[in-house]
Amino acid sequence: MLERGSFPKVKVSHTPMLCLHCAQAPCVQAGEGAVYRRPDGIVIIDPVKAAGRRDLAAACPHGVISWNEERHLAQKCSFCAHLLDQGWKEPRCVEACPTGAMVFGDLNDPRSALSRLVSDEISSDLRPDLHLKPAVRYSALPRRFLAGEIAFDDRWEEPAAGVTVILRRGSQEHAATTDSFGDFEFQGLEDAADYVLTVAHAGYKLRELPVHGGGDPNIGTIVLQHAKS
């Protein structure tokens, strides 16, 4: 589950989380031999060497390593490596998905379905800020959003509906109109990009605010002053 924004402007996206089999996996570094990366890129926890190593679960920044209290063992997705070694073409989850939402293949093979999918569509890392080079890619992840609300200084009891809000970055311009509650929202914004927010409404002073890159900001309440005040 991905939770973005801040109260009360919060968006929740339910995103499947599995081991990303990172090339720079923190669990491998912390494992000291108890966790290793196979030549094919699959990251494996050795059940013998990892016995009692609760710290391995904490080493994963994605939180996809769980602790089996009964077996005293850290566990995670293995891409069904034991089945792949027996000749299976894909893990059980990929085979069982009725909608074909998951694709498995060799990223190093340009002829594989996965390579073609990655080259044809926009795919991204779940946490690019960690620079871990994951083997799992996501398509259509939710992009950055910005939200806020408008209020009139002389009419606090009335929602500021129909106010024009413009978001600019260089020559790019996005426009929105506040809804019946005075709320506005922009979606699909570029990561780590700075914008200028302009609020304009007849009879009220123009407001401009800088919006600095990073995260999904909740601007809060922007109060428009009456032109005569």
Sequence and secondary structure as in RCSB ss.txt:
>XXXX:A:sequence
MLERGSFPKVKVSHTPMLCLHCAQAPCVQAGEGAVYRRPDGIVIIDPVKAAGRRDLAAACPHGVISWNEERHLAQ
KCSFCAHLLDQGWKEPRCVEACPTGAMVFGDLNDPRSALSRLVSDEISSDLRPDLHLKPAVRYSALPRRFLAGEI
AFDDRWEEPAAGVTVILRRGSQEHAATTDSFGDFEFQGLEDAADYVLTVAHAGYKLRELPVHGGGDPNIGTIVLQ
HAKS
>XXXX:A:secstr
 EEEEETTEEEEE         TT HHHHHHTTSEEE TTS EEE TTTTTT THHHHH TT   EEETTTTEEE
   TTHHHHTTT SS HHHHH TT       TT TTSHHHHHHHHS EE S GGG    S  EES   EEEEEEE
EETT TTS  TT EEEEEETTEEEEEE  TTSEEEEEEE TT  EEEEEE TTB  EEEEE SSS  EEEEEEE 
BTT 
